[in-house]
Amino acid sequence: MAMGPVYLAGAFDRNFCDVRLYDEVSGGALEDSQLLSWPDILVLTGLTSGFDRMLHITAYARTLNAQVIVVAGGPAIRSFPRYARNFFDYCCLGDIEELSSVAREVLGDDAAAEEMNPRFDLAYWIRSLGHIESSRNCNFRCSFCTLSSELRGYGKYSLEYTRKQILAVDRDFFLFIDNNFYGNDKKYFHERIHLLKQMYEDKLFAGWAALVTNDFFYDDANLKAAREAGCIALFSGVESFDTAWLRSMNKAQNNRLPQVDMIAKCLNAGIVFLYGMILDVTSRTVDELERELNFVMRAPEISLPSFLSLPIPFPGTPFFQECVEKRRLLPNTRVRDLNGTILSLKPLESIARVQPFIAATQTMNGYRKRILSHSFNFYRRYRTVLTAPQMRLSLMNSGLLFAHEMLTAPGWIGRRHKRTHISSSERLDKVYQPALRINPRYAHYFAPTMLTNKGGEIAAHLRDDIGSALLFTRTETA
């Protein structure tokens, strides 16, 4: 669920400003001319792969209202700040509070809220599961994670702010969207657990879930305390069951405990374990990856992964730096290809070998009987340990593997053609054709932002951003 807009909306004083939110994942492509022409300020945020979509919406809005001020932020802007300034009036590189300063500058002091609280009331796409945040960033530096490129310290909200969010979201179940709920401050972790236990016992909610790093599972007391406080599910980044690969990605925290034992321990404690896996065809063979998937599907003591992702070279990360230096990026890769379903790096084996494997894992073609068998055996093993809602969550999680491509490419994007899942040959979506009449001066906003050129080198228009980012990363590392 997109939660950036919900928290950003809190920057504006609700007595001075009329604020509306729109989420394309749930609401479809934003092509409503009345809505696009309405705002004085258009605030955009998105993942790195959404950079082009932010350009499209900007072109629509400026065509319909030449006076609109466009503010953009999030990973997409932090990846290419210099290039982004060619398109947006304000490029926010900091935390969400930066929007308050923009509001004051553009609309006056009265426009900024005295206290920045999330606008859950405007998030029409949030249904039965609420989303709140009690901390920011992560204390680990995994080489492929965008947080590693931003070098921001682990930040904590007050307990009172967390309590207010739980009451404001007003849902029986909610998810902590913290990058790392466990963090590096154990006192703060236990303080939040104490707060949650009190509220859970007072029946102010029925359960919660969170994302934690593997070090959470080093101490069995953490599982017991979390379950007693109403925790029903935890997501943790397994990524792979191959210890050598984990070490190569600086995920030493994942190698202290055997992954299978850790997952089974969590499930036996009455907490659903959720995770994702990375199919790194750049350093492992298809045979190795298929053996790993078969291993997972033959192990009913662990849950199945929630998703399978190809390695993504996010600009600014140590992994991206390594890929650039070793010339591993595929030619004609676009920024929109950095989404986990498209290979943008040279594989260890031939494209002809890896392409059918990638395509099959998007819909799990050839794995479905094994998934169903695993689900049945998992149910038999944990039916007395997990509650009925938890078991439904676990089995639904397994079903998501069948629908991965549908979830990552909603129908409104317009992929009607056969996909290759290879950046050099993947065709553009229909959103790159304007759905509304646009001013000719914005026609170039619909050209895809190229990450690499036909020679596999960084595209000229991004070299200032990426070159300085690599220098910054090396300096910081040194």
Secondary structure as UniProt FT lines:
FT   HELIX           4..8
FT   HELIX           9..11
FT   TURN            14..16
FT   HELIX           24..27
FT   HELIX           33..37
FT   STRAND          41..45
FT   HELIX           48..50
FT   HELIX           51..64
FT   TURN            66..67
FT   STRAND          69..73
FT   HELIX           75..79
FT   HELIX           81..84
FT   TURN            85..87
FT   STRAND          90..91
FT   TURN            96..97
FT   HELIX           98..107
FT   HELIX           109..111
FT   HELIX           120..122
FT   TURN            124..125
FT   STRAND          129..132
FT   STRAND          135..136
FT   TURN            143..144
FT   HELIX           146..150
FT   STRAND          155..156
FT   HELIX           159..169
FT   STRAND          173..176
FT   HELIX           186..201
FT   TURN            202..203
FT   STRAND          207..211
FT   HELIX           214..218
FT   HELIX           220..228
FT   TURN            229..230
FT   STRAND          231..235
FT   HELIX           243..248
FT   TURN            249..250
FT   HELIX           252..254
FT   HELIX           259..268
FT   TURN            269..270
FT   STRAND          272..274
FT   STRAND          276..278
FT   TURN            281..283
FT   HELIX           286..297
FT   TURN            300..301
FT   STRAND          307..309
FT   TURN            315..316
FT   HELIX           318..325
FT   TURN            326..327
FT   TURN            331..332
FT   HELIX           335..337
FT   HELIX           351..363
FT   TURN            364..367
FT   HELIX           368..382
FT   TURN            383..385
FT   HELIX           388..400
FT   HELIX           401..403
FT   HELIX           404..408
FT   HELIX           411..413
FT   TURN            423..425
FT   HELIX           430..432
FT   HELIX           440..446
FT   TURN            454..455
FT   HELIX           460..462
FT   HELIX           463..477
//
